[in-house]
């Protein structure tokens, strides 16, 4: 390989790493991870969503495609439907799950399940 090939390779590697650190792409990856964690295949996502939030199957196929189509309405729906920790999809929280302290208050747990 000549020096130009090495430089091109390093530039592509840097661009790839930079794209992986893109916060919008990371948010799209968290959205897809949420569906996967709940056993929803990417091809079945539209069946779960209201019609106004449905996207093409191709857009749900990969975070790079989803990042271009993701809207705030998708994030709001996910937060509510899966009871996600506020801010997790935006990268502001390390935990995806809401923590419900109901050790001595089972009625709180019962209300949350309803």
NUMARVO-468212 format. One record per residue (C-alpha): residue number from 0; x, y, z. Coordinates in nm, 3 decimals, m for minus. Layout:
N
<n:NUM | east:X | north:Y | up:Z>
...
This chain:
114
<n:0 | east:0.000 | north:0.000 | up:0.000>
<n:1 | east:0.125 | north:0.344 | up:m0.082>
<n:2 | east:0.107 | north:0.637 | up:0.164>
<n:3 | east:m0.206 | north:0.780 | up:0.001>
<n:4 | east:m0.392 | north:0.453 | up:0.062>
<n:5 | east:m0.292 | north:0.465 | up:0.430>
<n:6 | east:m0.409 | north:0.826 | up:0.459>
<n:7 | east:m0.743 | north:0.740 | up:0.293>
<n:8 | east:m0.785 | north:0.445 | up:0.527>
<n:9 | east:m0.715 | north:0.661 | up:0.832>
<n:10 | east:m0.960 | north:0.926 | up:0.710>
<n:11 | east:m1.234 | north:0.666 | up:0.664>
<n:12 | east:m1.162 | north:0.523 | up:1.008>
<n:13 | east:m1.178 | north:0.869 | up:1.164>
<n:14 | east:m1.508 | north:0.944 | up:0.984>
<n:15 | east:m1.652 | north:0.611 | up:1.103>
<n:16 | east:m1.550 | north:0.677 | up:1.464>
<n:17 | east:m1.684 | north:1.030 | up:1.447>
<n:18 | east:m2.019 | north:0.904 | up:1.317>
<n:19 | east:m2.042 | north:0.648 | up:1.599>
<n:20 | east:m2.005 | north:0.930 | up:1.852>
<n:21 | east:m2.281 | north:1.134 | up:1.687>
<n:22 | east:m2.546 | north:1.191 | up:1.959>
<n:23 | east:m2.837 | north:1.160 | up:1.715>
<n:24 | east:m2.709 | north:0.824 | up:1.594>
<n:25 | east:m2.662 | north:0.710 | up:1.953>
<n:26 | east:m3.020 | north:0.811 | up:2.027>
<n:27 | east:m3.144 | north:0.610 | up:1.728>
<n:28 | east:m2.941 | north:0.311 | up:1.847>
<n:29 | east:m3.104 | north:0.339 | up:2.192>
<n:30 | east:m3.448 | north:0.344 | up:2.029>
<n:31 | east:m3.371 | north:0.022 | up:1.842>
<n:32 | east:m3.220 | north:m0.133 | up:2.156>
<n:33 | east:m3.542 | north:m0.055 | up:2.344>
<n:34 | east:m3.750 | north:m0.250 | up:2.096>
<n:35 | east:m3.502 | north:m0.538 | up:2.093>
<n:36 | east:m3.496 | north:m0.553 | up:2.473>
<n:37 | east:m3.874 | north:m0.599 | up:2.469>
<n:38 | east:m3.863 | north:m0.871 | up:2.206>
<n:39 | east:m3.992 | north:m0.658 | up:1.918>
<n:40 | east:m3.816 | north:m0.740 | up:1.591>
<n:41 | east:m3.730 | north:m0.447 | up:1.368>
<n:42 | east:m3.973 | north:m0.578 | up:1.107>
<n:43 | east:m4.256 | north:m0.572 | up:1.365>
<n:44 | east:m4.205 | north:m0.220 | up:1.502>
<n:45 | east:m4.465 | north:m0.057 | up:1.276>
<n:46 | east:m4.732 | north:m0.299 | up:1.398>
<n:47 | east:m4.679 | north:m0.170 | up:1.751>
<n:48 | east:m4.674 | north:0.201 | up:1.668>
<n:49 | east:m4.970 | north:0.428 | up:1.599>
<n:50 | east:m5.012 | north:0.499 | up:1.229>
<n:51 | east:m4.885 | north:0.856 | up:1.260>
<n:52 | east:m4.545 | north:0.729 | up:1.386>
<n:53 | east:m4.490 | north:0.446 | up:1.141>
<n:54 | east:m4.184 | north:0.464 | up:0.918>
<n:55 | east:m4.066 | north:0.250 | up:0.630>
<n:56 | east:m3.917 | north:m0.086 | up:0.722>
<n:57 | east:m3.586 | north:0.032 | up:0.580>
<n:58 | east:m3.574 | north:0.325 | up:0.822>
<n:59 | east:m3.620 | north:0.086 | up:1.116>
<n:60 | east:m3.346 | north:m0.144 | up:0.983>
<n:61 | east:m3.043 | north:0.041 | up:1.118>
<n:62 | east:m2.956 | north:0.334 | up:1.344>
<n:63 | east:m2.792 | north:0.516 | up:1.052>
<n:64 | east:m3.124 | north:0.512 | up:0.866>
<n:65 | east:m3.340 | north:0.580 | up:1.170>
<n:66 | east:m3.145 | north:0.887 | up:1.279>
<n:67 | east:m3.268 | north:1.069 | up:0.967>
<n:68 | east:m3.637 | north:0.999 | up:1.036>
<n:69 | east:m3.664 | north:1.000 | up:1.416>
<n:70 | east:m3.895 | north:1.266 | up:1.560>
<n:71 | east:m3.969 | north:1.383 | up:1.912>
<n:72 | east:m4.309 | north:1.212 | up:1.890>
<n:73 | east:m4.130 | north:0.876 | up:1.857>
<n:74 | east:m3.925 | north:0.944 | up:2.169>
<n:75 | east:m4.229 | north:1.057 | up:2.369>
<n:76 | east:m4.423 | north:0.747 | up:2.266>
<n:77 | east:m4.134 | north:0.517 | up:2.360>
<n:78 | east:m4.085 | north:0.685 | up:2.698>
<n:79 | east:m4.451 | north:0.638 | up:2.781>
<n:80 | east:m4.512 | north:0.294 | up:2.627>
<n:81 | east:m4.205 | north:0.124 | up:2.773>
<n:82 | east:m4.189 | north:0.337 | up:3.093>
<n:83 | east:m3.832 | north:0.441 | up:3.024>
<n:84 | east:m3.626 | north:0.654 | up:3.256>
<n:85 | east:m3.665 | north:1.015 | up:3.152>
<n:86 | east:m3.357 | north:1.125 | up:2.962>
<n:87 | east:m3.223 | north:0.779 | up:2.878>
<n:88 | east:m3.303 | north:0.806 | up:2.509>
<n:89 | east:m3.125 | north:1.141 | up:2.503>
<n:90 | east:m2.818 | north:0.999 | up:2.674>
<n:91 | east:m2.873 | north:1.191 | up:2.999>
<n:92 | east:m2.933 | north:0.882 | up:3.211>
<n:93 | east:m2.732 | north:0.562 | up:3.240>
<n:94 | east:m3.031 | north:0.344 | up:3.322>
<n:95 | east:m3.318 | north:0.278 | up:3.082>
<n:96 | east:m3.553 | north:0.159 | up:3.352>
<n:97 | east:m3.756 | north:0.364 | up:3.591>
<n:98 | east:m3.680 | north:0.272 | up:3.948>
<n:99 | east:m3.990 | north:0.229 | up:4.159>
<n:100 | east:m3.923 | north:0.204 | up:4.529>
<n:101 | east:m4.214 | north:m0.001 | up:4.655>
<n:102 | east:m4.046 | north:m0.217 | up:4.915>
<n:103 | east:m4.295 | north:m0.129 | up:5.187>
<n:104 | east:m4.561 | north:0.019 | up:4.962>
<n:105 | east:m4.695 | north:m0.255 | up:4.735>
<n:106 | east:m4.989 | north:m0.034 | up:4.639>
<n:107 | east:m4.744 | north:0.192 | up:4.449>
<n:108 | east:m4.620 | north:m0.108 | up:4.256>
<n:109 | east:m4.977 | north:m0.213 | up:4.181>
<n:110 | east:m5.061 | north:0.140 | up:4.055>
<n:111 | east:m4.753 | north:0.143 | up:3.835>
<n:112 | east:m4.845 | north:m0.192 | up:3.679>
<n:113 | east:m5.191 | north:m0.061 | up:3.597>
